[in-house]
């Protein structure tokens, strides 16, 4: 893959129908993300951050232009092909955790692996490793209702990382956490980024997250107004 570029958007536009016209959520987005980046899309609510993440994650498609992820043009994929791309290469972390309440921690983390061709023993070893990464090995039999918010988000990180994806997309991952738990989660993700060379892309307006970023892309009214590398990190 040329220069290890995993994601490339060119002249990308996203419009949503509203009333008798359209609302332009993203306008002329031209971005590249390389392997191992720890980047954030920052900006106020309504600036297009989540829309951009959804297209990168093949949950949505551009209205115009192109988004190429792992050498696949998202706008040309069928729903089945898009699901295959997500299952193989992309992990998601959401602000609301999105854990399955009737499943144990182990089962929640294992869930993405059930969609792939791993044996039971392989899945067991991968889940145990992921829980070690987030320091929750002792909670594998617990259910989400028995965990704190910080622990639930650590389970969500383990679930996103268990298949060792090339890309992790984190949409406001600290929005429901206090400062201490936010820093614990961010330190864990930064460590995994360094050790596994996973590309992390955040959508956030949380200053705690912004402190950790190695690259900051600012969106305003659906356009990139600044894109800078943070050298102090």
Steps between C-alpha positions, in 0.01 A plus 500: 500500500660823381677679786284294738200724428199311638234768439475760225212739434490715187258789437258323730156651555212371714152647468183408686150580375321752718166658420497570128878527472825363641724557798872472420661323796843461334641712221817430295679275752851400390681296766750215526558281805809279524565186698565565869350849524335625821280769351193695600224674309408792724244775482165610641183290493354499150833554327491161324731294723277197545391507136865482394568208736192316373621525140853388592341209686288409192179559698407772251611609152602833346249692289785617276872430480672194639599329825752218458555280807746209488510544119119469476286788372224518761250653259531199267451227761184297540361473854653152524841624383486795742421262787794282399732804499384599851523147638853447373670836542307741725421518870245745644483669841184697583426748777207288624713180518236296305561187707247218492352494852412128510854398400800472729809713447668202332204449265480870411868507404471171313202618293695652203700178469186294445464672162840369392656162445667440838483179699364497855852468643628788284212720611564417865867594477426823310235610752727426795779705340264792430377498861860501622566810285224691682569342842161330533598133509333464840165627363451258211194335658336828606215663310497868398253596777759386756770729362579870537484734201878494469505120505226486235703725273808281554290200392403701191870565428577129540212410265628749239859371528445125538539425129805731477338724238697732277272792594308595816236773479407656834196731508511720813640206703538699824170690490347296784813467713655704779852641464682208667326235290545711186877512551514125575313421177713737292826365645384147418418596140828688459690194626318271254567748220874486572520123553273380219538794255122524479371822345267680744266774380292686758198723460502735798469844647633381839818685599617191693506301176659784303796501744593148384466548125803484271303661217206740526259562212252780565163500329269800486173497306601180324839623376857436611632833629820369659709181492807493722750252638551535876876471543497519880350152515 
